[in-house]
Amino acid sequence: MEEDIRRRVDAQRSSLVRRLESRLDVPLAVLGLAWLALLVFELTLGLSPFLARLGLAIWVVFVIDFGFKFALAPDRVRYLRRHWLTALSLAIPALRSVRALRALRVLRAARTVRGLRLLRLVTSWNRGMRALGRTMRRRGFGYVMLLTLLVLVSGAAGMYAFERGVSPERGIDDYGSALWWTAMILATMGSEYWPRTPEGRLLCLLLAVYGFTVFGYVTAALASFFISRDTEQQAVRRRDTAREIAALRRQEQPDHRA
């Protein structure tokens, strides 16, 4: 009896979580893209007080949403395992205010800040990917192109933040150069400049892996498009040929009505 009651309660809680996710899909997707855009501004130009408060408000909304869903989940451990990257992305902004982390910054300030920025960038990619997945139900070629655009813009911002002022010659000293460098990495063409910082090298590796993956997908998609186009043209030519042959046969048949 108690087992049946527990199962019904778990089913109701799961149903409530699904309804909540379906209703909040679009608003959370918009906030996720705005969160990624704020990160790009922070890494390149810095945030004004208004944008900083806006980012804090979005973070609070994400924390409330995650906490509510976590509380309603029938199996909280399983839920946390499935959404560990989301939990990490929400924990990183809170870590910046911890006193122990501030003490660590005193010892290794630059490396700590760059490491946190890299973690924020990777987790923001995950949130941006999920946001695009919610808004675009059919994840096809358009989804991959928009996701690549997000990776390009945010990856260039991260590379600019990590490598700015590191190399006096042929370095990445402006966002335009970082954008061009990231585009060349994603296009698998490479560049004359290679990152000097550990965070920049790790980001370069992630961008290169993504670039190889997307390049293979785009190649397969284009090949499939041209093959299907040739197949359709061949089918049209076969139908036209069959019609011409049928017309010739009708003309060659004797007129028995005479």
Summary of the structure (lengths in Angstrom):
residues: 258
radius of gyration: 27.1
end to end distance: 90.7
largest distance: 108.6
contacts: 690
relative contact order: 0.07
helix: 83%
strand: 0%
